[in-house]
Amino acid sequence: MKELFVFVVSFINLGLLAQSFQIGHRTTSPVDSSRNNRVIQDTEIYYPANTAGDNVPVANGQFPVIVFGHGFTIRWDAYNYLWEYFVPRGYICIFPRTEGNISPNHANFGGDLKFLAQWIQQQNTIASSPFYGKVKNKSAVMGHSMGGGSTYLAASGNNVFTTIVSLAAAETNPSAKSAAKQVTCPVLSIAGEEDCVTPPNQHQIPIFDSLASTVKYYIELKGASHCNFTSSGALTCFSAEGLSCSGYGPFISRQEQNTRTIRVAEHWLEFFLKERCASWQQFKDTLQAYITNQNITAHQQIGNPSMFQPAQPTVNPVSICAGNSAILNATDPANATFLWYSQANGGTPIFTGNSYSTPNLNNNTTYYVETVLNTCTSSRKSVTVTVHSAQTPTITLNGNILQASSAVSYQWFLNGNPIPGATQQTYTPTQNGNYTVQITDANGCTATSAPFNYTTTSFSTNLTEHTEHLVIYPNPTQGDVLYVNSLNNNNLKFQIVDLQGRILQAGLVNNDIIKLEDIVEGIYIIKLFKKDFSYVGKFIKN
């Protein structure tokens, strides 16, 4: 043995442990056609149900399986404490009654345990079976004494079982020790310090040492006897124990030994059969507590299992327009919890749930989501929100027509109000004011131009009189001055506007002169107006 420790398992009243299901029961006699139609006569099956009783329907859900082998001449119902604990917690427990005589065939019994695990999995696929769709593809083989040794015969050289839990396993014929050399599934071997029927150093330890399993744990309960792994009804066992166990003891009570057995086995089974990652740490914590309290006589731990990792969630990338929130939806696997993060590793979840609404975003942002299923966590999957920004449109003046830069769709506005029907790339103004255009681009994003100040060309009743005498020169000009000759320049105002509608300069025409301030080379619009007339034209500065 690599490590020796002594501990006492504190008693826990099984009646205080919460239950989720009632116990249903069926008796059946499956036939193994691969072994000359061997009948597994009167096999007892206990299963989760909504109503307790015989032949009641199986509860909704899929449940892992425990196939249990009884000890030498011990009835199956001597182990009622096991099904009364595990069935309400969502396990199907199967107890064969074969090989219960005084001349059992161990090879046949091991074959029965293996066959029943395969048979119940087949029932999961048969529509007429009461177990149709109710069986999880995870099975444990458990057994006590002869049945404990037979678990190794059942699991040798195959992958039928997810794990073995043996109680005071006895050497068998054929040899459980030899069979263990071809057992590779995880094994929990529970023994009793005061076992005088199958002493650990002659039975459980040699079998344990022969195992090929990379994950195997041996636990020897202090004060535990051989027959107290039953709950009652094992008179032959207790008689033999009374005759051969002189000098052994003191023994812990049967109820306490039952409780210790369950406390050691429950988290092991939850981890391997229900794939609850947290259960492995709970198993280790329980074991460490027993060690600390010096309540076992020996234990050996070899290997740690790989943590189950559920599938990554399914989540699709999303595109949005700048300034909006994105909704990210995670789906699959079913019944999972999804945790969202802003970083690939570590950190605190920013949201828990299927649908995450991001803050308003202005830049591409990557989020990460992981699956939590039965306390097991997947690797994180990244999902990027692509943020599109529409390019701000421009407005140019072609003659008396306003033209927007290219986009998918348009809406023109005058002084901030939408112009009905003005949804083309160009618009011909009908009145003075500030014009803007809102465009929608190929990504469905919108943007609005800067205001374009437009003054329509309109004249008073003195139209001819003014225009006949209006001269703006030189045009083109190479200097910084424009001359304006008109019939009357008193109080004549001007604006110089670029082709995007921006007012660059404004004022009064002073002595027929407009001084061009910081006007670079280009084409410009000049607007002249006073109370009784207005004029819009173009000039070029070279």
C-alpha positions in Angstrom: 0.0 0.0 0.0 1.3 3.5 -0.9 -0.5 5.4 1.8 -2.0 4.3 5.2 -4.4 6.4 7.1 -7.0 5.7 9.8 -10.4 7.4 10.0 -14.0 7.2 11.3 -16.8 8.2 9.1 -19.3 10.4 11.0 -22.8 9.0 10.9 -25.4 10.7 8.8 -29.0 9.8 8.9 -30.0 8.7 5.5 -33.6 9.7 6.2 -32.4 13.4 6.2 -31.1 13.2 2.7 -33.5 14.9 0.1 -35.3 12.7 -2.4 -36.5 13.7 -5.9 -38.2 10.5 -7.2 -40.5 7.8 -5.9 -39.3 4.2 -6.3 -40.9 2.1 -9.1 -40.3 -1.6 -9.3 -40.5 -4.4 -11.9 -39.5 -8.0 -12.0 -38.4 -9.4 -15.3 -36.5 -12.3 -16.7 -34.3 -11.2 -19.7 -32.9 -13.9 -22.0 -29.3 -13.8 -23.1 -29.3 -15.4 -26.6 -25.5 -15.2 -26.8 -25.2 -17.7 -23.9 -27.5 -20.5 -25.0 -30.6 -18.5 -24.2 -29.7 -18.2 -20.5 -32.6 -16.8 -18.5 -31.7 -14.1 -15.9 -34.6 -15.3 -13.8 -36.6 -12.8 -11.7 -34.3 -9.9 -12.1 -35.4 -7.1 -9.8 -35.3 -3.5 -11.3 -35.9 -0.4 -9.1 -36.2 2.9 -11.0 -37.2 6.6 -10.6 -41.0 7.1 -10.8 -43.5 9.8 -10.1 -45.6 7.3 -8.1 -44.2 4.5 -6.0 -45.2 0.9 -6.8 -44.9 -2.1 -9.0 -44.9 -1.7 -12.8 -45.6 2.1 -12.6 -44.3 4.3 -15.4 -40.7 5.4 -15.3 -40.3 9.2 -14.6 -39.4 11.5 -17.3 -35.7 11.9 -17.9 -32.7 9.6 -18.7 -31.1 7.8 -15.8 -27.8 6.1 -15.4 -27.7 2.4 -14.4 -26.2 0.5 -11.4 -26.1 -3.3 -11.8 -25.5 -5.0 -8.5 -24.2 -8.5 -7.7 -25.2 -10.0 -4.4 -22.9 -11.9 -2.1 -22.7 -15.7 -1.5 -26.2 -17.0 -0.7 -27.3 -13.5 0.2 -30.7 -12.3 -1.1 -30.9 -9.2 -3.3 -33.2 -7.5 -0.8 -30.4 -7.5 1.8 -29.1 -4.5 -0.1 -32.3 -2.4 0.0 -30.4 0.5 1.6 -28.7 1.0 -1.8 -31.7 1.2 -4.0 -33.6 3.2 -1.4 -30.8 5.8 -1.5 -29.8 5.9 -5.2 -33.1 5.4 -7.0 -34.7 8.6 -5.6 -31.6 10.4 -6.7 -32.1 9.4 -10.4 -30.5 5.9 -10.8 -31.9 2.7 -12.2 -30.8 -0.2 -10.0 -30.8 -3.7 -11.3 -30.4 -6.8 -9.0 -30.1 -10.2 -10.6 -31.1 -13.1 -8.3 -29.2 -15.8 -10.2 -26.4 -17.9 -8.6 -27.9 -17.6 -5.2 -27.4 -21.3 -4.3 -24.5 -22.9 -2.3 -22.7 -23.8 -5.5 -22.7 -20.6 -7.6 -21.0 -20.3 -11.0 -19.0 -17.1 -10.7 -18.4 -16.9 -14.5 -22.1 -17.1 -15.2 -22.8 -14.5 -12.5 -20.2 -12.1 -14.0 -21.8 -12.8 -17.4 -25.2 -12.0 -16.0 -24.0 -8.6 -14.7 -22.5 -7.7 -18.0 -25.6 -8.8 -20.0 -28.0 -6.9 -17.8 -26.1 -3.7 -18.4 -26.3 -4.3 -22.2 -29.9 -5.4 -22.0 -31.1 -2.2 -20.3 -29.3 -0.1 -22.8 -31.2 -2.0 -25.6 -34.5 -1.3 -23.8 -33.8 2.4 -24.2 -34.2 1.9 -28.0 -37.3 -0.3 -28.0 -40.5 1.7 -28.3 -42.6 -0.9 -26.5 -40.3 -1.1 -23.5 -41.2 0.8 -20.3 -37.6 2.0 -20.3 -37.8 3.4 -23.9 -35.9 6.7 -24.0 -35.3 6.6 -20.2 -31.8 5.1 -19.9 -28.6 7.2 -19.9 -25.6 5.6 -21.7 -23.6 5.3 -18.4 -23.5 2.1 -16.3 -21.8 1.1 -13.1 -21.4 -2.5 -11.9 -21.4 -2.9 -8.1 -21.3 -6.0 -6.0 -20.6 -7.4 -2.5 -18.4 -10.3 -1.6 -18.9 -12.9 -4.4 -20.8 -10.2 -6.3 -17.9 -7.8 -5.7 -15.4 -10.2 -7.2 -17.8 -10.9 -10.1 -17.8 -7.2 -11.0 -14.3 -7.7 -12.2 -15.3 -10.7 -14.3 -18.1 -8.7 -15.8 -15.9 -5.7 -16.8 -12.8 -7.6 -17.9 -11.7 -7.0 -21.5 -14.7 -4.8 -22.4 -16.0 -1.3 -22.2 -19.6 -2.1 -21.1 -19.2 -0.3 -17.8 -18.3 3.2 -17.0 -17.0 2.3 -13.6 -16.8 -0.4 -10.9 -17.7 0.0 -7.2 -16.9 -3.2 -5.2 -17.7 -3.9 -1.6 -15.5 -6.4 0.2 -14.8 -8.1 -3.1 -14.0 -11.8 -2.8 -11.6 -13.8 -5.0 -13.6 -15.9 -7.5 -13.3 -18.9 -9.8 -12.3 -17.9 -12.4 -10.0 -15.5 -10.7 -11.1 -11.9 -10.1 -7.5 -11.1 -9.6 -6.6 -12.3 -13.1 -9.6 -10.7 -14.6 -8.6 -7.4 -13.1 -5.6 -7.3 -15.3 -7.9 -6.5 -18.2 -10.1 -4.0 -16.4 -9.4 -0.5 -17.5 -12.4 1.5 -16.3 -12.2 3.5 -13.1 -12.5 1.4 -9.9 -13.6 2.3 -6.4 -12.8 -0.7 -4.1 -14.3 -0.4 -0.6 -13.2 -2.8 2.1 -13.7 -3.4 5.8 -10.9 -3.3 8.3 -12.5 -6.0 10.4 -13.5 -8.3 7.5 -12.7 -11.8 8.6 -14.6 -13.5 5.8 -12.7 -11.9 2.9 -9.7 -10.3 4.6 -8.4 -7.3 2.5 -4.8 -8.5 2.3 -6.1 -11.8 0.8 -8.9 -10.5 -1.4 -9.4 -6.8 -2.1 -5.8 -5.7 -2.1 -4.5 -8.4 -4.5 -7.4 -7.6 -6.9 -6.8 -3.9 -6.6 -3.1 -4.2 -7.3 -3.8 -6.3 -10.5 -6.1 -3.7 -12.0 -5.0 -2.1 -15.3 -7.2 0.9 -14.5 -5.3 4.2 -14.5 -7.9 5.6 -12.0 -8.4 3.4 -9.0 -9.1 4.1 -5.4 -9.0 1.6 -2.4 -10.7 2.7 0.8 -10.7 0.5 4.0 -13.4 1.6 6.5 -12.3 1.4 10.1 -14.4 -1.0 12.2 -16.3 -2.3 9.1 -17.1 -6.0 8.9 -17.9 -8.1 5.9 -21.6 -8.7 6.4 -22.5 -5.2 7.5 -22.3 -4.1 3.8 -25.8 -5.5 3.8 -28.8 -4.0 5.5 -30.6 -7.1 6.6 -31.6 -10.7 5.5 -28.0 -12.1 5.3 -28.3 -14.7 8.0 -25.9 -17.1 6.4 -23.3 -14.4 6.1 -23.7 -13.3 9.7 -23.6 -16.9 10.9 -20.3 -17.5 9.1 -19.0 -14.3 10.4 -19.9 -15.2 14.0 -18.0 -18.5 13.7 -14.9 -17.3 12.0 -14.3 -13.8 13.4 -13.1 -14.6 16.9 -10.6 -11.8 17.8 -12.0 -9.3 15.4 -13.8 -6.1 16.3 -15.1 -3.9 17.7 -17.5 -3.5 14.7 -19.3 -0.3 13.8 -23.1 -0.7 13.5 -24.6 -2.0 10.3 -26.5 1.3 9.8 -23.3 3.3 10.3 -21.4 1.0 7.8 -24.2 1.4 5.3 -24.0 5.2 5.7 -20.3 5.2 5.3 -20.5 3.1 2.2 -23.0 5.5 0.6 -21.0 8.6 1.6 -17.9 7.2 -0.1 -19.7 5.9 -3.2 -22.3 8.7 -4.0 -20.0 11.4 -5.3 -17.9 8.8 -7.2 -21.1 7.6 -9.0 -22.3 11.2 -9.6 -19.1 12.1 -11.3 -18.7 9.1 -13.5 -22.4 8.3 -14.3 -24.0 11.8 -14.1 -20.9 13.6 -15.4 -21.1 16.2 -12.6 -17.6 17.8 -12.5 -18.1 19.2 -9.0 -18.8 15.7 -7.6 -15.1 14.7 -8.1 -13.9 17.4 -5.8 -16.7 16.5 -3.3 -15.5 12.9 -3.4 -12.0 14.0 -2.7 -13.1 16.4 0.0 -15.1 13.6 1.7 -12.1 11.3 1.5 -9.8 13.9 2.9 -12.2 14.6 5.8 -12.2 10.9 6.7 -8.4 10.8 6.5 -8.2 13.9 8.7 -10.5 12.4 11.3 -8.5 9.2 11.2 -11.6 7.2 10.4 -10.2 4.8 7.9 -7.4 2.2 8.3 -6.0 2.3 4.8 -6.5 3.9 1.5 -4.7 4.1 -1.8 -5.3 6.7 -4.5 -4.0 6.2 -8.0 -4.8 8.7 -10.8 -7.3 11.4 -11.4 -9.9 11.3 -14.1 -10.1 13.8 -16.9 -12.9 16.3 -16.3 -15.9 15.9 -18.6 -16.1 18.9 -20.9 -19.5 19.7 -22.5 -19.7 21.0 -26.0 -19.2 24.6 -26.7 -22.4 26.6 -27.2 -23.7 27.4 -30.7 -23.6 31.2 -31.2 -23.6 33.2 -34.4 -21.8 36.4 -35.1 -23.9 39.6 -35.3 -23.5 42.8 -37.3 -25.0 46.1 -36.1 -24.8 49.8 -36.9 -22.7 52.0 -34.7 -24.4 53.3 -31.5 -26.7 50.3 -31.2 -26.8 47.2 -28.9 -26.4 43.6 -30.3 -28.3 40.6 -29.0 -26.2 37.5 -28.9 -28.0 34.1 -28.6 -26.4 30.9 -27.4 -28.0 27.6 -28.1 -27.0 23.9 -27.6 -26.4 21.9 -25.7 -29.8 21.6 -24.2 -30.5 22.3 -20.5 -27.1 24.1 -20.2 -26.3 27.4 -18.5 -24.4 29.9 -20.5 -21.8 32.3 -19.0 -20.7 35.4 -21.0 -17.3 37.0 -20.6 -15.4 40.0 -22.1 -12.1 38.1 -22.1 -10.9 34.7 -23.5 -9.7 33.4 -20.1 -10.4 34.1 -16.5 -12.4 37.1 -15.3 -16.0 37.4 -14.0 -19.0 36.6 -16.1 -20.7 39.7 -17.4 -24.0 37.9 -18.0 -25.6 34.5 -17.3 -28.3 33.3 -19.7 -29.1 32.4 -23.3 -29.5 35.9 -24.7 -27.0 38.6 -24.0 -27.7 42.2 -24.9 -24.5 44.1 -25.3 -24.0 47.8 -24.4 -24.3 50.3 -27.3 -21.2 49.7 -29.4 -19.2 51.9 -31.7 -16.4 49.5 -32.5 -16.0 45.8 -33.4 -16.1 43.9 -30.1 -15.5 40.2 -29.3 -17.3 38.4 -26.5 -16.8 34.9 -25.1 -19.4 32.4 -23.9 -19.0 29.0 -22.2 -21.4 26.1 -21.4 -22.0 24.9 -17.9 -23.6 21.5 -17.8 -23.9 19.4 -14.6 -21.2 21.7 -13.1 -18.8 20.9 -16.0 -17.6 23.8 -18.0 -16.8 23.9 -21.7 -14.0 25.9 -23.3 -15.1 29.4 -24.3 -16.3 30.2 -27.7 -15.6 33.6 -29.2 -18.3 35.7 -31.0 -17.6 39.0 -32.7 -20.0 41.9 -33.0 -19.1 43.7 -36.2 -20.0 47.4 -36.0 -20.7 49.3 -39.2 -20.7 53.0 -39.6 -22.3 54.7 -42.5 -20.1 57.4 -44.2 -21.4 60.9 -43.7 -23.0 62.0 -47.0 -22.1 65.3 -48.8 -24.4 67.6 -50.7 -23.2 69.4 -53.8 -25.1 72.0 -55.9 -25.4 71.3 -59.7 -27.1 74.4 -61.1 -30.2 74.6 -58.9 -30.2 70.9 -58.1 -28.9 69.4 -54.8 -27.1 66.1 -55.2 -26.2 63.7 -52.4 -23.2 61.3 -52.4 -23.9 57.7 -53.5 -25.9 55.5 -51.1 -28.7 52.8 -51.1 -31.6 55.1 -50.1 -32.2 58.8 -49.3 -34.4 61.1 -47.4 -34.1 64.9 -47.8 -34.9 67.3 -45.0 -35.6 71.1 -44.9 -34.7 72.8 -41.7 -34.8 69.5 -39.9 -38.2 68.3 -41.2 -38.5 65.4 -43.7 -39.6 66.5 -47.2 -42.4 64.1 -48.3 -41.5 62.1 -51.4 -37.9 63.5 -51.5 -36.2 60.0 -51.5 -33.9 60.2 -54.5 -30.2 61.0 -54.8 -31.0 64.5 -56.2 -33.5 67.1 -55.0 -34.6 70.4 -56.6 -35.2 73.0 -53.9 -38.3 75.0 -53.9 -37.5 77.4 -51.1 -34.7 78.9 -49.1 -33.4 77.0 -46.1 -31.0 74.5 -44.6 -31.1 71.2 -46.5 -29.8 67.9 -45.2 -30.0 64.4 -46.5 -30.1 61.1 -44.5 -28.7 58.1 -46.3 -28.9 54.4 -45.7 -25.9 52.3 -46.8 -25.6 48.6 -47.9 -25.3 47.5 -44.2 -28.6 49.2 -43.3 -26.8 52.0 -41.4 -27.8 55.6 -41.6 -26.0 58.9 -41.6 -27.0 62.5 -42.0 -25.1 65.2 -43.9 -24.1 68.6 -42.7 -26.7 71.4 -43.5 -26.5 72.9 -46.9 -27.7 76.5 -46.9 -29.6 77.2 -50.0 -31.2 80.4 -51.3 -33.5 80.1 -54.2 -33.1 82.6 -57.1 -36.1 84.8 -56.8 -36.7 88.5 -57.8 -39.0 91.3 -56.9 -41.1 93.3 -59.3 -37.8 95.1 -60.1 -36.3 91.9 -61.5 -35.3 93.2 -65.0 -34.0 96.5 -63.6 -31.6 94.7 -61.3 -30.4 91.9 -63.5 -29.7 94.1 -66.5 -27.2 96.2 -64.5 -25.7 93.3 -62.3 -22.1 92.5 -63.2 -19.7 90.4 -61.0 -16.1 90.5 -62.2 -13.5 89.3 -62.8 -14.8 85.8 -63.2 -12.6 83.8 -63.0 -10.6 85.8 -60.6 -7.0 85.3 -59.6 -7.0 87.9 -56.9 -8.6 88.4 -53.5 -11.3 90.8 -54.7 -14.7 90.5 -56.6 -16.3 93.6 -58.0 -20.1 93.9 -58.0 -21.7 96.5 -60.2 -25.5 96.9 -59.7 -28.1 99.5 -60.0 -28.1 100.0 -56.3 -25.5 98.3 -54.0 -26.9 100.0 -50.8 -27.5 97.4 -48.1 -26.6 94.6 -50.6 -25.6 91.5 -48.6 -23.5 88.6 -49.9 -22.6 85.0 -49.0 -19.9 82.9 -50.4 -20.8 79.2 -50.2 -18.7 76.1 -51.2 -20.2 73.3 -53.2 -21.0 71.4 -50.0 -23.3 74.2 -48.9 -21.0 75.6 -46.2 -21.0 79.3 -45.8 -17.4 80.5 -45.9 -17.9 84.2 -45.9 -20.8 86.7 -45.5 -21.3 90.4 -45.1 -22.2 93.6 -46.9 -20.9 94.6 -50.3 -18.7 97.6 -49.5 -18.1 100.2 -52.2 -18.9 97.6 -54.9 -16.1 95.3 -53.5 -16.1 91.9 -51.9 -12.8 91.0 -50.3 -12.2 87.2 -50.5 -10.9 86.1 -47.1 -9.0 82.8 -47.1 -10.8 81.6 -50.2 -8.6 78.9 -51.9 -8.8 78.0 -55.5 -12.0 76.4 -56.6 -15.6 76.9 -57.7 -17.9 78.8 -55.4 -21.5 80.0 -55.2 -22.1 83.7 -54.6 -25.4 84.8 -53.2 -26.5 88.5 -53.3 -29.7 89.6 -51.7 -31.5 92.6 -50.3 -35.1 93.4 -49.5 -36.4 93.4 -53.0 -34.2 91.0 -54.8 -31.8 88.0 -54.6 -29.4 86.4 -56.9 -27.4 83.1 -56.9 -24.5 82.6 -59.3 -21.1 80.9 -59.5 -17.5 82.2 -59.7 -14.2 80.6 -60.1 -11.0 81.4 -58.2 -7.8 80.4 -59.9 
